[in-house]
Amino acid sequence: MNQCIPHWLDQQARLSPNQIAMEQADGSIVTFQALAVQCRSIAKKLTHIGITNGTHVGILSSNKIEMIQVIHALSYIGAVGVLLNRRLSAGELQYQLEDSHADILLFDDALENIATQLNLPHKRSFINIVEVQEQDVELKTELSLQDPFTIIYTSGTTGFPKGVIHTYGNHWWSAIGSVLNLGLSQQDKWLAVLPFFHVGGLSIFIRSTIYGMPVYVLEHFDEVKVQHAIMERGVTVMSVVTVMLQRLVKQLGNKTYPNSFRCMLLGGGPAPMSLLEASKEKQIPVFQSYGMTETSSQIATLGPNDALEKLGSAGKPLMPAQLKIKQPQADGIGEIIVKGPMVTTGYYNRPKENETTFQQGWLATGDLGYLDEDGYLYVVDRRTDLIISGGENIYPTEIEGVLAGMKGIAEVGVIGKPDATWGKVPIACIVLDKHVPAPSQAAMKDYLSERLAAYKIPKAFYFVDKLPRNASNKLVRHQLQQFIS
């Protein structure tokens, strides 16, 4: 059955025409009524340059309002947005454009240098689009929940990226699942600083449109600007990853956030317990979540009533979702599998991967975790990151979490290194905190030995200037090999 809903931006413009949709640091605002008018105009311009229903459109942009306008505009045409990671090389971007069968590239003018390196017959900058005449065309007034809306490539932390198809229904149910868990206040304002080309960033604007909620837009993460937005500009909710939260905790110092700030939504993988405890001490309302590109953002989140009691947990599945642990070992740890209307229909042009990854509606995530006696999820690690040493399972994030609590260590990444005796042994790559004396390797081993089994203690420590991270600030673990080879 083909389920349709009114076009969500048009509907919100009718329901709340004067409500703020987007706000920027300079004080400029865009209402839902104005946003709908702008996006419908852009849609007619895009139609004029040949974009039609079903066209795959590459979008290369930094965190600009123009990017969101273009994505909304595509929904009026029925075209599919292929969201491109602006931090990739020209070769990587070229691969994704070809793999997704993109017919045209729309790009942020500031990224013209890399856009010119891409081999695609049709390319238009955002400024160029503004100059195009509108075509007199009938735009969509309804959205079919089964139709594809976006393709977003997996972050590629462990392998070759694949294009994840998101339907309108995937985005819709992701937004509904989130609001049923986190709730919604008339005072809510969500700060958007995660990359808009990733599902965690894009989903904020989908929620905004469905909820009628303003979004405060920052182009780049800056802890000073973020703190100002929370303290002075009425931000009540923010999405972060671990490294952002670490910087915010440090920036906050002895201050506390206002009571109106009700949710720091933490994603991007397991966080060190020391960071969660420091956040709790500073009364930062951290809600740990679990999700991936394939689940259209979060699929499990710690509820507001459990945030302090279940520190370290990613919570329970959102209302429309299901979650299980497949083939748990004696310690209860196994692969996390999920199911629900927010889960992708599959990878674009990847029939073999779809056969192995999706079984009877369940998605095999490749992540390891366990459920406690109350059914709360604890994410342990990626299956591909697991280190098996002498028959023992070692989870890099466990070691990282312990070391992150040691004074003098700013960041840490752990990876397995082949070993003739044990098969693999853990190795730690460490970024030191420049503001305090550096701990010795002996001190680090002593610190770890008090908290971990002997076989989990890294056999070597490498000091590096910075850790390899992707655009979402997730650790790209396999690139740690460059430091130890």
C-alpha positions in Angstrom: 0.0 0.0 0.0 1.4 3.4 -1.1 1.1 5.7 1.9 1.2 9.4 1.3 1.3 12.4 3.6 1.0 16.1 2.9 4.3 17.7 1.9 5.8 18.2 5.3 7.3 21.6 4.7 4.1 23.0 3.0 2.1 21.5 5.9 4.2 23.1 8.6 4.1 26.5 6.7 0.3 26.3 6.8 0.2 25.2 10.5 2.9 27.6 11.8 3.7 30.1 9.1 5.5 32.6 11.5 7.3 30.0 13.6 11.1 30.2 13.2 12.5 27.3 11.2 16.2 28.3 11.2 18.2 30.8 13.1 21.9 31.8 12.6 24.5 33.2 15.0 24.2 36.6 13.4 20.6 36.8 14.5 19.1 36.2 11.0 16.0 34.0 10.9 13.9 32.1 8.4 10.3 31.3 9.2 8.6 28.1 7.9 6.5 30.2 5.6 9.5 31.9 4.1 11.4 28.6 3.9 8.6 26.9 2.0 8.5 29.8 -0.5 12.3 29.8 -0.9 12.4 26.0 -1.5 9.5 25.9 -3.9 11.3 28.6 -5.9 14.5 26.7 -5.9 12.6 23.6 -7.0 11.3 25.4 -10.1 14.8 26.6 -10.9 16.2 23.0 -10.6 13.4 21.8 -12.9 14.5 24.4 -15.4 18.1 22.9 -15.5 16.8 19.4 -16.1 16.2 17.8 -12.6 13.1 15.7 -12.7 11.4 13.0 -10.7 13.9 10.3 -9.9 17.0 12.3 -10.8 20.0 11.5 -8.5 21.5 14.8 -7.5 24.9 15.0 -5.8 25.1 17.7 -3.1 28.5 18.9 -2.0 28.3 21.5 0.8 29.5 22.6 4.2 26.9 23.4 6.9 25.0 26.0 5.0 21.3 26.9 5.1 21.5 26.8 1.2 22.2 23.1 1.5 19.0 22.4 3.5 17.0 24.6 1.0 18.3 22.5 -1.9 17.4 19.2 -0.1 13.9 20.5 0.6 13.6 21.7 -3.0 14.4 18.2 -4.3 11.5 16.8 -2.4 9.1 19.0 -4.3 10.4 17.4 -7.6 10.8 13.8 -6.4 14.5 13.9 -7.1 17.0 12.0 -4.8 19.7 13.8 -3.0 23.1 12.1 -2.8 24.8 13.8 0.2 28.5 14.0 -0.2 31.2 14.3 2.5 33.0 17.5 1.8 36.2 16.2 3.5 36.7 13.4 1.0 39.3 13.6 -1.7 38.3 14.2 -5.3 38.8 10.5 -6.1 36.5 9.4 -3.3 33.8 11.9 -4.3 34.1 10.8 -7.9 33.5 7.2 -6.8 30.4 8.1 -4.9 29.0 10.2 -7.7 29.5 7.3 -10.2 28.3 4.6 -7.8 25.1 6.5 -7.0 24.5 7.2 -10.7 24.3 11.0 -10.0 23.3 13.0 -13.0 24.2 16.5 -11.7 26.2 18.0 -8.9 25.1 21.0 -6.9 27.8 22.6 -4.8 28.5 25.2 -2.2 30.5 28.0 -3.9 33.2 27.8 -1.2 33.9 24.2 -2.5 34.3 25.2 -6.2 37.9 24.1 -6.2 37.2 20.5 -5.5 33.9 20.6 -7.5 35.9 21.5 -10.7 38.0 18.4 -10.2 35.0 16.1 -10.5 34.2 14.6 -13.8 30.4 15.1 -14.2 28.8 16.7 -17.3 26.4 18.9 -15.2 27.5 21.0 -12.3 26.0 24.0 -10.7 27.0 26.2 -7.8 24.4 27.4 -5.3 24.9 31.0 -6.6 24.4 29.8 -10.1 21.1 28.2 -9.2 19.8 31.5 -7.8 20.4 33.1 -11.2 18.4 30.4 -13.1 14.8 31.3 -14.1 11.9 29.4 -12.6 10.1 26.9 -14.8 6.3 26.9 -14.6 5.9 23.3 -13.3 3.5 21.6 -10.9 5.3 20.7 -7.7 4.5 17.8 -5.4 2.0 18.4 -2.8 2.3 15.0 -1.2 5.1 12.7 -0.2 5.0 9.0 -0.7 6.6 7.3 2.4 7.9 4.5 0.2 9.8 6.8 -2.2 13.6 7.3 -1.8 14.6 10.8 -0.6 18.3 10.7 0.1 21.3 8.5 -0.4 24.1 8.9 2.2 27.3 6.9 2.1 28.5 4.9 5.1 31.4 6.7 6.8 33.9 4.1 5.7 35.6 3.6 9.0 36.0 -0.1 8.4 35.7 -0.6 4.7 34.5 0.7 1.3 31.6 3.1 1.7 28.1 2.0 0.5 25.2 4.2 -0.4 22.4 3.9 2.1 18.9 4.6 0.7 16.6 6.6 3.0 12.9 6.8 2.1 10.6 9.6 3.3 9.2 7.0 5.6 12.6 6.2 7.1 13.1 9.9 7.9 9.5 10.3 9.1 9.6 7.3 11.5 13.1 8.4 12.8 11.6 11.7 13.7 8.5 10.2 15.3 10.6 7.7 17.3 12.9 10.4 18.6 10.1 12.7 19.8 8.2 9.9 21.5 11.4 9.3 23.5 12.8 12.8 24.1 9.5 14.6 24.2 8.9 18.1 22.8 8.5 21.5 24.4 7.2 24.7 22.9 10.5 26.3 23.9 12.7 23.7 22.2 15.4 24.9 19.9 17.9 22.3 18.5 21.5 23.3 17.8 22.8 21.8 14.5 26.5 21.6 14.2 27.0 17.9 13.1 27.8 17.7 9.4 24.6 18.1 7.4 25.8 15.6 4.9 25.6 12.9 7.5 22.3 11.5 8.7 22.8 12.8 12.3 23.0 16.3 11.0 20.3 16.0 8.3 17.8 14.4 10.7 17.8 17.6 12.8 16.2 19.5 10.0 13.7 16.7 9.1 12.6 16.7 12.8 12.4 20.5 12.7 10.1 20.4 9.7 7.9 17.7 11.2 7.8 19.2 14.7 7.6 22.9 13.8 10.8 23.4 15.9 13.5 26.0 15.3 17.0 25.0 14.5 20.0 27.1 15.6 22.6 26.7 12.8 26.4 26.7 13.3 28.7 26.0 10.3 31.5 24.7 12.5 31.9 23.3 15.9 33.3 25.8 18.3 32.9 25.2 22.0 32.7 28.9 22.8 30.0 29.6 20.3 28.1 26.5 21.4 28.2 27.5 25.0 27.0 31.0 24.1 24.1 29.4 22.1 23.1 27.3 25.1 23.6 30.1 27.7 22.2 33.1 25.8 20.3 32.0 22.7 17.8 29.6 24.1 19.2 26.3 22.7 17.5 23.4 24.6 18.8 20.3 22.7 22.0 19.5 20.9 23.5 16.5 19.1 27.1 15.7 19.8 29.8 13.0 19.5 32.3 12.2 22.2 35.1 14.6 21.2 32.7 17.5 21.1 31.3 16.6 24.6 34.9 16.5 25.9 35.6 20.0 24.7 32.3 21.3 26.1 32.9 19.8 29.5 36.3 21.5 29.6 34.8 24.8 28.4 32.0 24.8 30.9 34.5 24.8 33.8 32.7 25.5 37.1 29.6 26.9 35.4 26.4 25.0 34.7 24.0 25.1 31.8 20.6 26.7 32.4 17.7 24.5 33.4 16.1 25.1 30.0 18.8 23.1 28.4 17.3 19.6 28.6 19.2 17.2 26.3 22.8 16.6 25.1 22.1 13.8 22.7 25.4 11.8 22.5 26.0 9.5 19.5 28.9 8.2 17.4 29.9 5.2 19.5 30.6 4.3 23.1 31.8 7.2 25.3 34.4 6.8 28.1 32.8 6.3 31.5 35.1 9.0 32.9 33.5 11.5 30.5 30.0 10.5 31.4 30.7 10.8 35.1 32.3 14.2 34.6 29.2 15.3 32.6 27.0 14.0 35.4 29.0 16.0 38.0 28.5 19.1 36.0 24.8 18.4 35.6 24.9 18.1 31.8 21.9 16.1 30.7 23.6 13.6 28.5 21.4 11.1 26.7 23.5 8.4 25.1 22.1 7.0 21.9 22.8 4.3 19.4 22.3 4.6 15.7 24.0 4.5 12.3 23.4 5.7 8.7 21.4 2.6 8.0 18.9 3.4 10.8 18.3 7.0 9.7 20.0 8.3 12.9 19.2 7.0 16.4 17.3 3.8 16.9 17.9 3.4 20.6 18.3 6.2 23.2 18.5 6.5 26.9 15.2 8.0 28.2 15.2 11.2 30.4 14.2 9.2 33.4 17.1 6.7 33.1 20.0 9.1 32.1 21.6 9.0 35.5 20.6 5.5 36.7 21.9 3.7 33.5 25.1 5.7 32.9 26.9 4.3 29.9 23.9 2.7 28.3 22.4 3.6 24.9 19.0 2.9 26.4 16.2 0.9 24.8 14.8 0.8 21.3 12.7 3.8 20.2 8.9 3.0 20.1 8.7 1.9 16.5 12.0 -0.1 16.6 13.1 -3.6 17.7 16.6 -4.7 18.8 18.1 -8.0 19.7 21.5 -9.5 20.4 22.4 -12.3 17.9 24.2 -15.3 19.2 25.4 -13.9 22.5 28.5 -15.4 24.1 28.8 -16.5 27.7 29.4 -12.8 28.7 26.1 -11.9 26.9 27.9 -10.0 24.2 26.9 -10.6 20.6 26.0 -8.7 17.4 23.3 -6.1 17.6 20.6 -6.6 15.1 17.7 -4.1 14.6 14.4 -3.8 12.8 11.9 -1.0 12.3 10.4 1.5 9.8 13.4 3.9 10.2 15.8 1.2 9.0 16.9 1.6 5.4 15.4 -0.5 2.6 18.9 -1.3 1.5 22.2 -0.2 -0.1 22.0 1.4 -3.5 23.2 -1.0 -6.3 24.5 -3.6 -3.8 22.4 -6.8 -4.2 24.9 -9.1 -2.6 25.5 -6.9 0.5 21.7 -6.5 0.9 21.3 -10.3 0.9 23.8 -10.8 3.7 23.0 -7.7 5.8 19.2 -7.9 5.8 17.6 -11.1 7.0 13.8 -11.3 7.4 13.6 -7.6 8.0 16.5 -7.5 10.5 19.6 -5.5 9.9 22.9 -6.9 11.0 24.7 -3.8 12.3 28.2 -5.3 12.7 28.3 -3.8 16.2 28.8 -5.7 19.4 26.8 -5.2 22.6 24.7 -6.7 25.3 21.4 -6.1 27.1 21.4 -5.9 30.9 18.7 -7.5 33.1 16.4 -4.6 32.5 16.7 -4.7 28.7 19.0 -1.7 28.3 21.6 -1.7 25.5 25.3 -1.4 26.1 27.4 -1.0 23.0 30.8 -2.5 23.3 32.6 -2.2 19.9 32.5 -2.8 16.2 32.8 -6.5 15.3 35.6 -5.7 13.0 37.5 -3.9 15.8 37.5 -6.8 18.1 40.9 -8.0 19.1 41.2 -11.8 19.8 44.4 -12.4 21.9 45.2 -15.9 23.0 41.6 -16.8 22.7 40.4 -13.8 24.8 38.1 -11.1 23.4 39.5 -7.6 23.9 37.3 -4.6 23.1 39.4 -1.5 22.1 36.8 0.9 23.5 37.1 -0.6 27.0 40.8 0.2 27.0 40.2 3.6 25.5 37.6 4.4 28.1 39.9 3.6 31.0 42.9 5.5 29.6 40.8 8.5 28.8 40.2 8.9 32.5 43.9 9.3 33.2 45.3 12.8 33.8 47.5 13.9 31.0 45.8 12.0 28.2 43.6 14.0 25.8 42.6 11.3 23.3 43.4 7.6 22.8 42.8 5.0 20.1 43.5 1.3 20.4 44.1 -1.2 17.7 45.2 -4.8 17.4 48.7 -5.7 16.1 49.6 -9.2 14.8 51.6 -11.2 17.3 53.3 -14.6 16.7 52.4 -15.9 20.1 49.0 -14.4 20.9 47.5 -13.9 17.4 47.0 -10.2 18.2 47.8 -7.8 21.0 46.5 -4.4 21.8 48.5 -1.2 20.9 47.5 2.3 22.1 48.0 5.6 20.2 47.8 8.5 22.5 47.4 12.3 22.1 48.7 14.0 25.2 47.1 16.9 27.0 49.6 19.7 26.5 48.4 21.6 29.6 49.6 19.0 32.2 52.7 16.9 32.6 52.8 13.8 30.4 52.4 10.5 32.1 55.2 7.9 31.5 54.5 4.6 29.9 55.2 2.9 33.2 52.6 5.1 34.9 50.1 4.2 32.2 50.7 0.5 32.6 50.3 0.8 36.4 47.1 2.8 35.9 45.6 0.2 33.6 46.8 -2.8 35.7 44.6 -1.5 38.6 41.6 -1.4 36.3 41.9 -4.1 33.6 43.0 -7.7 33.3 46.7 -8.1 32.3 45.9 -9.4 28.8 44.0 -6.2 28.0 47.0 -3.9 28.8 48.5 -2.5 25.5 51.9 -4.0 24.7 53.1 -0.6 23.3 52.2 3.1 23.5 52.7 5.5 20.6 52.4 9.2 21.1 50.9 11.0 18.1 49.8 14.6 17.4 46.3 13.7 16.5 44.0 10.7 15.9 42.5 10.1 12.4 38.8 11.0 12.5 36.1 11.3 9.9 33.7 14.2 9.3 31.6 13.1 12.2 34.6 13.1 14.5 34.5 9.3 14.8 37.8 7.5 15.2 38.9 5.9 11.9 40.5 3.0 13.7 42.1 1.2 10.8 44.1 4.3 10.0 45.9 3.9 13.3 48.0 1.3 11.5 50.1 4.1 10.0 51.5 4.8 13.5 52.4 1.3 14.4 53.6 -0.2 11.1 
